[in-house]
């Protein structure tokens, strides 16, 4: 492999990482903002109130987005194995 091939593989891996991680992170961000807003409006500062809804939303989003995540990672792995076998 040439250095440009290595850079291409690394670039593609970073894009797949961002595509796989971003849906779950955005769900956690949204739920965190909603819970923080509710806490600020009601002046209830309970740590478990912020933790439990976020964890539940993350688990649900993982279940929802898992098919997309696994197909993205499988596609990347197939591209990498094709590059390796082409050598």
PDB file as gemmi writes it, atoms N, CA and C in Angstrom:
CRYST1    1.000    1.000    1.000  90.00  90.00  90.00 P 1                      
ATOM      1  N   UNK A   1       0.849  -1.182   0.000  1.00  0.00           N  
ATOM      2  CA  UNK A   1       0.000   0.000   0.000  1.00  0.00           C  
ATOM      3  C   UNK A   1       0.891   1.240   0.000  1.00  0.00           C  
ATOM      4  N   UNK A   2       0.463   2.202  -0.733  1.00  0.00           N  
ATOM      5  CA  UNK A   2       1.187   3.467  -0.762  1.00  0.00           C  
ATOM      6  C   UNK A   2       0.674   4.356   0.371  1.00  0.00           C  
ATOM      7  N   UNK A   3       1.418   5.387   0.703  1.00  0.00           N  
ATOM      8  CA  UNK A   3       0.942   6.312   1.744  1.00  0.00           C  
ATOM      9  C   UNK A   3      -0.409   6.964   1.410  1.00  0.00           C  
ATOM     10  N   UNK A   4      -0.673   7.194   0.149  1.00  0.00           N  
ATOM     11  CA  UNK A   4      -1.973   7.775  -0.202  1.00  0.00           C  
ATOM     12  C   UNK A   4      -3.115   6.797   0.048  1.00  0.00           C  
ATOM     13  N   UNK A   5      -2.855   5.500  -0.146  1.00  0.00           N  
ATOM     14  CA  UNK A   5      -3.875   4.493   0.169  1.00  0.00           C  
ATOM     15  C   UNK A   5      -4.176   4.458   1.662  1.00  0.00           C  
ATOM     16  N   UNK A   6      -3.128   4.569   2.446  1.00  0.00           N  
ATOM     17  CA  UNK A   6      -3.306   4.566   3.898  1.00  0.00           C  
ATOM     18  C   UNK A   6      -4.111   5.780   4.341  1.00  0.00           C  
ATOM     19  N   UNK A   7      -3.808   6.928   3.770  1.00  0.00           N  
ATOM     20  CA  UNK A   7      -4.547   8.146   4.103  1.00  0.00           C  
ATOM     21  C   UNK A   7      -6.005   8.026   3.663  1.00  0.00           C  
ATOM     22  N   UNK A   8      -6.249   7.431   2.506  1.00  0.00           N  
ATOM     23  CA  UNK A   8      -7.629   7.233   2.038  1.00  0.00           C  
ATOM     24  C   UNK A   8      -8.412   6.312   2.965  1.00  0.00           C  
ATOM     25  N   UNK A   9      -7.776   5.239   3.393  1.00  0.00           N  
ATOM     26  CA  UNK A   9      -8.444   4.317   4.318  1.00  0.00           C  
ATOM     27  C   UNK A   9      -8.721   5.005   5.649  1.00  0.00           C  
ATOM     28  N   UNK A  10      -7.771   5.764   6.148  1.00  0.00           N  
ATOM     29  CA  UNK A  10      -7.966   6.475   7.414  1.00  0.00           C  
ATOM     30  C   UNK A  10      -9.076   7.514   7.291  1.00  0.00           C  
ATOM     31  N   UNK A  11      -9.093   8.225   6.169  1.00  0.00           N  
ATOM     32  CA  UNK A  11     -10.140   9.229   5.953  1.00  0.00           C  
ATOM     33  C   UNK A  11     -11.512   8.575   5.900  1.00  0.00           C  
ATOM     34  N   UNK A  12     -11.611   7.482   5.196  1.00  0.00           N  
ATOM     35  CA  UNK A  12     -12.893   6.775   5.101  1.00  0.00           C  
ATOM     36  C   UNK A  12     -13.326   6.224   6.464  1.00  0.00           C  
ATOM     37  N   UNK A  13     -12.366   5.736   7.239  1.00  0.00           N  
ATOM     38  CA  UNK A  13     -12.681   5.221   8.579  1.00  0.00           C  
ATOM     39  C   UNK A  13     -13.183   6.338   9.485  1.00  0.00           C  
ATOM     40  N   UNK A  14     -12.604   7.518   9.371  1.00  0.00           N  
ATOM     41  CA  UNK A  14     -13.055   8.644  10.192  1.00  0.00           C  
ATOM     42  C   UNK A  14     -14.471   9.058   9.798  1.00  0.00           C  
ATOM     43  N   UNK A  15     -14.771   9.079   8.493  1.00  0.00           N  
ATOM     44  CA  UNK A  15     -16.123   9.421   8.059  1.00  0.00           C  
ATOM     45  C   UNK A  15     -17.146   8.398   8.537  1.00  0.00           C  
ATOM     46  N   UNK A  16     -16.782   7.130   8.492  1.00  0.00           N  
ATOM     47  CA  UNK A  16     -17.694   6.087   8.982  1.00  0.00           C  
ATOM     48  C   UNK A  16     -17.878   6.221  10.487  1.00  0.00           C  
ATOM     49  N   UNK A  17     -16.805   6.513  11.204  1.00  0.00           N  
ATOM     50  CA  UNK A  17     -16.904   6.722  12.649  1.00  0.00           C  
ATOM     51  C   UNK A  17     -17.864   7.859  12.966  1.00  0.00           C  
ATOM     52  N   UNK A  18     -17.746   8.966  12.263  1.00  0.00           N  
ATOM     53  CA  UNK A  18     -18.649  10.095  12.497  1.00  0.00           C  
ATOM     54  C   UNK A  18     -20.091   9.748  12.135  1.00  0.00           C  
ATOM     55  N   UNK A  19     -20.272   9.031  11.049  1.00  0.00           N  
ATOM     56  CA  UNK A  19     -21.626   8.661  10.634  1.00  0.00           C  
ATOM     57  C   UNK A  19     -22.271   7.675  11.600  1.00  0.00           C  
ATOM     58  N   UNK A  20     -21.468   6.796  12.176  1.00  0.00           N  
ATOM     59  CA  UNK A  20     -22.004   5.794  13.100  1.00  0.00           C  
ATOM     60  C   UNK A  20     -22.282   6.392  14.477  1.00  0.00           C  
ATOM     61  N   UNK A  21     -21.409   7.271  14.931  1.00  0.00           N  
ATOM     62  CA  UNK A  21     -21.545   7.809  16.283  1.00  0.00           C  
ATOM     63  C   UNK A  21     -22.496   8.995  16.371  1.00  0.00           C  
ATOM     64  N   UNK A  22     -22.653   9.741  15.298  1.00  0.00           N  
ATOM     65  CA  UNK A  22     -23.417  10.988  15.392  1.00  0.00           C  
ATOM     66  C   UNK A  22     -24.902  10.809  15.723  1.00  0.00           C  
ATOM     67  N   UNK A  23     -25.625   9.823  15.205  1.00  0.00           N  
ATOM     68  CA  UNK A  23     -27.042   9.732  15.597  1.00  0.00           C  
ATOM     69  C   UNK A  23     -27.244   9.548  17.099  1.00  0.00           C  
ATOM     70  N   UNK A  24     -26.448   8.693  17.694  1.00  0.00           N  
ATOM     71  CA  UNK A  24     -26.592   8.443  19.134  1.00  0.00           C  
ATOM     72  C   UNK A  24     -26.176   9.679  19.928  1.00  0.00           C  
ATOM     73  N   UNK A  25     -25.113  10.334  19.497  1.00  0.00           N  
ATOM     74  CA  UNK A  25     -24.661  11.531  20.205  1.00  0.00           C  
ATOM     75  C   UNK A  25     -25.673  12.670  20.091  1.00  0.00           C  
ATOM     76  N   UNK A  26     -26.296  12.798  18.936  1.00  0.00           N  
ATOM     77  CA  UNK A  26     -27.302  13.843  18.770  1.00  0.00           C  
ATOM     78  C   UNK A  26     -28.544  13.567  19.616  1.00  0.00           C  
ATOM     79  N   UNK A  27     -28.929  12.309  19.737  1.00  0.00           N  
ATOM     80  CA  UNK A  27     -30.056  11.958  20.607  1.00  0.00           C  
ATOM     81  C   UNK A  27     -29.713  12.285  22.061  1.00  0.00           C  
ATOM     82  N   UNK A  28     -28.505  11.939  22.484  1.00  0.00           N  
ATOM     83  CA  UNK A  28     -28.093  12.246  23.856  1.00  0.00           C  
ATOM     84  C   UNK A  28     -28.047  13.752  24.092  1.00  0.00           C  
ATOM     85  N   UNK A  29     -27.583  14.502  23.106  1.00  0.00           N  
ATOM     86  CA  UNK A  29     -27.550  15.954  23.226  1.00  0.00           C  
ATOM     87  C   UNK A  29     -28.954  16.528  23.337  1.00  0.00           C  
ATOM     88  N   UNK A  30     -29.856  16.059  22.493  1.00  0.00           N  
ATOM     89  CA  UNK A  30     -31.228  16.558  22.540  1.00  0.00           C  
ATOM     90  C   UNK A  30     -31.918  16.252  23.855  1.00  0.00           C  
ATOM     91  N   UNK A  31     -31.787  15.020  24.324  1.00  0.00           N  
ATOM     92  CA  UNK A  31     -32.410  14.648  25.598  1.00  0.00           C  
ATOM     93  C   UNK A  31     -31.779  15.422  26.750  1.00  0.00           C  
ATOM     94  N   UNK A  32     -30.472  15.603  26.700  1.00  0.00           N  
ATOM     95  CA  UNK A  32     -29.797  16.376  27.741  1.00  0.00           C  
ATOM     96  C   UNK A  32     -30.268  17.819  27.784  1.00  0.00           C  
ATOM     97  N   UNK A  33     -30.465  18.421  26.613  1.00  0.00           N  
ATOM     98  CA  UNK A  33     -30.960  19.800  26.577  1.00  0.00           C  
ATOM     99  C   UNK A  33     -32.382  19.909  27.114  1.00  0.00           C  
ATOM    100  N   UNK A  34     -33.221  18.949  26.747  1.00  0.00           N  
ATOM    101  CA  UNK A  34     -34.607  18.970  27.234  1.00  0.00           C  
ATOM    102  C   UNK A  34     -34.644  18.790  28.749  1.00  0.00           C  
ATOM    103  N   UNK A  35     -33.874  17.849  29.258  1.00  0.00           N  
ATOM    104  CA  UNK A  35     -33.853  17.612  30.707  1.00  0.00           C  
ATOM    105  C   UNK A  35     -33.273  18.822  31.433  1.00  0.00           C  
ATOM    106  N   UNK A  36     -32.221  19.431  30.888  1.00  0.00           N  
ATOM    107  CA  UNK A  36     -31.643  20.620  31.519  1.00  0.00           C  
ATOM    108  C   UNK A  36     -32.635  21.772  31.526  1.00  0.00           C  
ATOM    109  N   UNK A  37     -33.397  21.921  30.453  1.00  0.00           N  
ATOM    110  CA  UNK A  37     -34.412  22.970  30.401  1.00  0.00           C  
ATOM    111  C   UNK A  37     -35.501  22.727  31.437  1.00  0.00           C  
ATOM    112  N   UNK A  38     -35.935  21.482  31.544  1.00  0.00           N  
ATOM    113  CA  UNK A  38     -36.956  21.142  32.550  1.00  0.00           C  
ATOM    114  C   UNK A  38     -36.418  21.381  33.955  1.00  0.00           C  
ATOM    115  N   UNK A  39     -35.173  21.006  34.202  1.00  0.00           N  
ATOM    116  CA  UNK A  39     -34.580  21.236  35.515  1.00  0.00           C  
ATOM    117  C   UNK A  39     -34.452  22.720  35.818  1.00  0.00           C  
ATOM    118  N   UNK A  40     -34.101  23.509  34.809  1.00  0.00           N  
ATOM    119  CA  UNK A  40     -33.973  24.942  35.037  1.00  0.00           C  
ATOM    120  C   UNK A  40     -35.336  25.586  35.289  1.00  0.00           C  
ATOM    121  N   UNK A  41     -36.356  25.122  34.596  1.00  0.00           N  
ATOM    122  CA  UNK A  41     -37.687  25.698  34.781  1.00  0.00           C  
ATOM    123  C   UNK A  41     -38.302  25.311  36.113  1.00  0.00           C  
ATOM    124  N   UNK A  42     -38.078  24.081  36.549  1.00  0.00           N  
ATOM    125  CA  UNK A  42     -38.679  23.619  37.799  1.00  0.00           C  
ATOM    126  C   UNK A  42     -37.756  23.781  38.997  1.00  0.00           C  
ATOM    127  N   UNK A  43     -36.525  24.135  38.778  1.00  0.00           N  
ATOM    128  CA  UNK A  43     -35.497  24.293  39.812  1.00  0.00           C  
ATOM    129  C   UNK A  43     -35.284  23.017  40.621  1.00  0.00           C  
ATOM    130  N   UNK A  44     -35.480  21.879  39.969  1.00  0.00           N  
ATOM    131  CA  UNK A  44     -35.190  20.588  40.578  1.00  0.00           C  
ATOM    132  C   UNK A  44     -33.816  20.167  40.076  1.00  0.00           C  
ATOM    133  N   UNK A  45     -32.868  20.074  40.969  1.00  0.00           N  
ATOM    134  CA  UNK A  45     -31.493  19.740  40.584  1.00  0.00           C  
ATOM    135  C   UNK A  45     -31.138  18.348  41.106  1.00  0.00           C  
ATOM    136  N   UNK A  46     -31.683  17.351  40.485  1.00  0.00           N  
ATOM    137  CA  UNK A  46     -31.439  15.961  40.863  1.00  0.00           C  
ATOM    138  C   UNK A  46     -30.574  15.310  39.794  1.00  0.00           C  
ATOM    139  N   UNK A  47     -29.486  14.679  40.192  1.00  0.00           N  
ATOM    140  CA  UNK A  47     -28.561  14.089  39.237  1.00  0.00           C  
ATOM    141  C   UNK A  47     -29.170  12.905  38.489  1.00  0.00           C  
ATOM    142  N   UNK A  48     -29.944  12.090  39.175  1.00  0.00           N  
ATOM    143  CA  UNK A  48     -30.524  10.926  38.508  1.00  0.00           C  
ATOM    144  C   UNK A  48     -31.590  11.339  37.498  1.00  0.00           C  
ATOM    145  N   UNK A  49     -32.177  12.502  37.699  1.00  0.00           N  
ATOM    146  CA  UNK A  49     -33.166  13.003  36.753  1.00  0.00           C  
ATOM    147  C   UNK A  49     -32.521  13.293  35.398  1.00  0.00           C  
ATOM    148  N   UNK A  50     -31.266  13.692  35.399  1.00  0.00           N  
ATOM    149  CA  UNK A  50     -30.565  13.947  34.140  1.00  0.00           C  
ATOM    150  C   UNK A  50     -29.983  12.659  33.555  1.00  0.00           C  
ATOM    151  N   UNK A  51     -29.621  11.720  34.403  1.00  0.00           N  
ATOM    152  CA  UNK A  51     -28.918  10.525  33.960  1.00  0.00           C  
ATOM    153  C   UNK A  51     -29.843   9.479  33.351  1.00  0.00           C  
ATOM    154  N   UNK A  52     -30.926   9.175  34.005  1.00  0.00           N  
ATOM    155  CA  UNK A  52     -31.804   8.078  33.589  1.00  0.00           C  
ATOM    156  C   UNK A  52     -32.448   8.317  32.220  1.00  0.00           C  
ATOM    157  N   UNK A  53     -33.038   9.478  31.944  1.00  0.00           N  
ATOM    158  CA  UNK A  53     -33.614   9.661  30.603  1.00  0.00           C  
ATOM    159  C   UNK A  53     -32.576   9.601  29.485  1.00  0.00           C  
ATOM    160  N   UNK A  54     -31.375  10.115  29.755  1.00  0.00           N  
ATOM    161  CA  UNK A  54     -30.329  10.065  28.736  1.00  0.00           C  
ATOM    162  C   UNK A  54     -29.921   8.632  28.435  1.00  0.00           C  
ATOM    163  N   UNK A  55     -29.738   7.829  29.461  1.00  0.00           N  
ATOM    164  CA  UNK A  55     -29.360   6.428  29.263  1.00  0.00           C  
ATOM    165  C   UNK A  55     -30.447   5.677  28.509  1.00  0.00           C  
ATOM    166  N   UNK A  56     -31.699   5.892  28.872  1.00  0.00           N  
ATOM    167  CA  UNK A  56     -32.796   5.220  28.168  1.00  0.00           C  
ATOM    168  C   UNK A  56     -32.862   5.652  26.709  1.00  0.00           C  
ATOM    169  N   UNK A  57     -32.681   6.940  26.452  1.00  0.00           N  
ATOM    170  CA  UNK A  57     -32.714   7.429  25.068  1.00  0.00           C  
ATOM    171  C   UNK A  57     -31.546   6.877  24.263  1.00  0.00           C  
ATOM    172  N   UNK A  58     -30.382   6.764  24.884  1.00  0.00           N  
ATOM    173  CA  UNK A  58     -29.214   6.213  24.188  1.00  0.00           C  
ATOM    174  C   UNK A  58     -29.442   4.740  23.857  1.00  0.00           C  
ATOM    175  N   UNK A  59     -29.968   3.977  24.787  1.00  0.00           N  
ATOM    176  CA  UNK A  59     -30.246   2.564  24.514  1.00  0.00           C  
ATOM    177  C   UNK A  59     -31.276   2.411  23.395  1.00  0.00           C  
ATOM    178  N   UNK A  60     -32.328   3.209  23.436  1.00  0.00           N  
ATOM    179  CA  UNK A  60     -33.338   3.128  22.385  1.00  0.00           C  
ATOM    180  C   UNK A  60     -32.780   3.548  21.028  1.00  0.00           C  
ATOM    181  N   UNK A  61     -31.946   4.577  21.020  1.00  0.00           N  
ATOM    182  CA  UNK A  61     -31.368   5.007  19.744  1.00  0.00           C  
ATOM    183  C   UNK A  61     -30.371   3.976  19.221  1.00  0.00           C  
ATOM    184  N   UNK A  62     -29.657   3.300  20.104  1.00  0.00           N  
ATOM    185  CA  UNK A  62     -28.766   2.226  19.655  1.00  0.00           C  
ATOM    186  C   UNK A  62     -29.554   1.095  19.006  1.00  0.00           C  
ATOM    187  N   UNK A  63     -30.670   0.745  19.596  1.00  0.00           N  
ATOM    188  CA  UNK A  63     -31.520  -0.297  19.008  1.00  0.00           C  
ATOM    189  C   UNK A  63     -32.069   0.165  17.670  1.00  0.00           C  
ATOM    190  N   UNK A  64     -32.475   1.425  17.589  1.00  0.00           N  
ATOM    191  CA  UNK A  64     -33.061   1.956  16.367  1.00  0.00           C  
ATOM    192  C   UNK A  64     -32.038   2.089  15.246  1.00  0.00           C  
ATOM    193  N   UNK A  65     -30.845   2.591  15.562  1.00  0.00           N  
ATOM    194  CA  UNK A  65     -29.836   2.870  14.545  1.00  0.00           C  
ATOM    195  C   UNK A  65     -28.859   1.723  14.320  1.00  0.00           C  
ATOM    196  N   UNK A  66     -29.006   0.610  15.024  1.00  0.00           N  
ATOM    197  CA  UNK A  66     -28.046  -0.485  14.893  1.00  0.00           C  
ATOM    198  C   UNK A  66     -27.947  -1.048  13.470  1.00  0.00           C  
ATOM    199  N   UNK A  67     -29.056  -1.231  12.751  1.00  0.00           N  
ATOM    200  CA  UNK A  67     -28.900  -1.740  11.371  1.00  0.00           C  
ATOM    201  C   UNK A  67     -28.062  -0.810  10.492  1.00  0.00           C  
ATOM    202  N   UNK A  68     -28.283   0.493  10.602  1.00  0.00           N  
ATOM    203  CA  UNK A  68     -27.481   1.448   9.839  1.00  0.00           C  
ATOM    204  C   UNK A  68     -26.018   1.385  10.256  1.00  0.00           C  
ATOM    205  N   UNK A  69     -25.769   1.300  11.549  1.00  0.00           N  
ATOM    206  CA  UNK A  69     -24.395   1.270  12.054  1.00  0.00           C  
ATOM    207  C   UNK A  69     -23.653   0.040  11.552  1.00  0.00           C  
ATOM    208  N   UNK A  70     -24.285  -1.110  11.644  1.00  0.00           N  
ATOM    209  CA  UNK A  70     -23.602  -2.342  11.272  1.00  0.00           C  
ATOM    210  C   UNK A  70     -23.378  -2.409   9.766  1.00  0.00           C  
ATOM    211  N   UNK A  71     -24.322  -1.931   8.957  1.00  0.00           N  
ATOM    212  CA  UNK A  71     -24.094  -1.952   7.512  1.00  0.00           C  
ATOM    213  C   UNK A  71     -22.988  -0.987   7.112  1.00  0.00           C  
ATOM    214  N   UNK A  72     -22.901   0.161   7.789  1.00  0.00           N  
ATOM    215  CA  UNK A  72     -21.813   1.103   7.490  1.00  0.00           C  
ATOM    216  C   UNK A  72     -20.458   0.493   7.812  1.00  0.00           C  
ATOM    217  N   UNK A  73     -20.362  -0.170   8.955  1.00  0.00           N  
ATOM    218  CA  UNK A  73     -19.086  -0.773   9.338  1.00  0.00           C  
ATOM    219  C   UNK A  73     -18.734  -1.971   8.453  1.00  0.00           C  
ATOM    220  N   UNK A  74     -19.741  -2.746   8.061  1.00  0.00           N  
ATOM    221  CA  UNK A  74     -19.482  -3.881   7.162  1.00  0.00           C  
ATOM    222  C   UNK A  74     -19.015  -3.384   5.800  1.00  0.00           C  
ATOM    223  N   UNK A  75     -19.646  -2.324   5.294  1.00  0.00           N  
ATOM    224  CA  UNK A  75     -19.225  -1.764   4.008  1.00  0.00           C  
ATOM    225  C   UNK A  75     -17.778  -1.276   4.063  1.00  0.00           C  
ATOM    226  N   UNK A  76     -17.402  -0.617   5.152  1.00  0.00           N  
ATOM    227  CA  UNK A  76     -16.017  -0.160   5.300  1.00  0.00           C  
ATOM    228  C   UNK A  76     -15.065  -1.354   5.338  1.00  0.00           C  
ATOM    229  N   UNK A  77     -15.421  -2.388   6.070  1.00  0.00           N  
ATOM    230  CA  UNK A  77     -14.551  -3.559   6.157  1.00  0.00           C  
ATOM    231  C   UNK A  77     -14.419  -4.254   4.816  1.00  0.00           C  
ATOM    232  N   UNK A  78     -15.504  -4.312   4.049  1.00  0.00           N  
ATOM    233  CA  UNK A  78     -15.431  -4.911   2.710  1.00  0.00           C  
ATOM    234  C   UNK A  78     -14.520  -4.097   1.794  1.00  0.00           C  
ATOM    235  N   UNK A  79     -14.587  -2.766   1.882  1.00  0.00           N  
ATOM    236  CA  UNK A  79     -13.698  -1.920   1.084  1.00  0.00           C  
ATOM    237  C   UNK A  79     -12.240  -2.151   1.455  1.00  0.00           C  
ATOM    238  N   UNK A  80     -11.980  -2.274   2.746  1.00  0.00           N  
ATOM    239  CA  UNK A  80     -10.600  -2.484   3.201  1.00  0.00           C  
ATOM    240  C   UNK A  80     -10.095  -3.844   2.737  1.00  0.00           C  
ATOM    241  N   UNK A  81     -10.921  -4.878   2.858  1.00  0.00           N  
ATOM    242  CA  UNK A  81     -10.473  -6.204   2.416  1.00  0.00           C  
ATOM    243  C   UNK A  81     -10.286  -6.260   0.915  1.00  0.00           C  
ATOM    244  N   UNK A  82     -11.097  -5.541   0.150  1.00  0.00           N  
ATOM    245  CA  UNK A  82     -10.884  -5.485  -1.289  1.00  0.00           C  
ATOM    246  C   UNK A  82      -9.566  -4.787  -1.645  1.00  0.00           C  
ATOM    247  N   UNK A  83      -9.240  -3.737  -0.890  1.00  0.00           N  
ATOM    248  CA  UNK A  83      -7.946  -3.062  -1.127  1.00  0.00           C  
ATOM    249  C   UNK A  83      -6.786  -3.973  -0.793  1.00  0.00           C  
ATOM    250  N   UNK A  84      -6.924  -4.746   0.283  1.00  0.00           N  
ATOM    251  CA  UNK A  84      -5.849  -5.643   0.681  1.00  0.00           C  
ATOM    252  C   UNK A  84      -5.690  -6.772  -0.349  1.00  0.00           C  
ATOM    253  N   UNK A  85      -6.810  -7.321  -0.804  1.00  0.00           N  
ATOM    254  CA  UNK A  85      -6.723  -8.428  -1.751  1.00  0.00           C  
ATOM    255  C   UNK A  85      -6.260  -7.967  -3.137  1.00  0.00           C  
ATOM    256  N   UNK A  86      -6.398  -6.676  -3.423  1.00  0.00           N  
ATOM    257  CA  UNK A  86      -5.952  -6.161  -4.725  1.00  0.00           C  
ATOM    258  C   UNK A  86      -4.446  -5.998  -4.799  1.00  0.00           C  
ATOM    259  N   UNK A  87      -3.766  -6.121  -3.657  1.00  0.00           N  
ATOM    260  CA  UNK A  87      -2.309  -5.959  -3.645  1.00  0.00           C  
ATOM    261  C   UNK A  87      -1.605  -7.114  -4.270  1.00  0.00           C  
TER     262      UNK A  87                                                      
END                                                                             
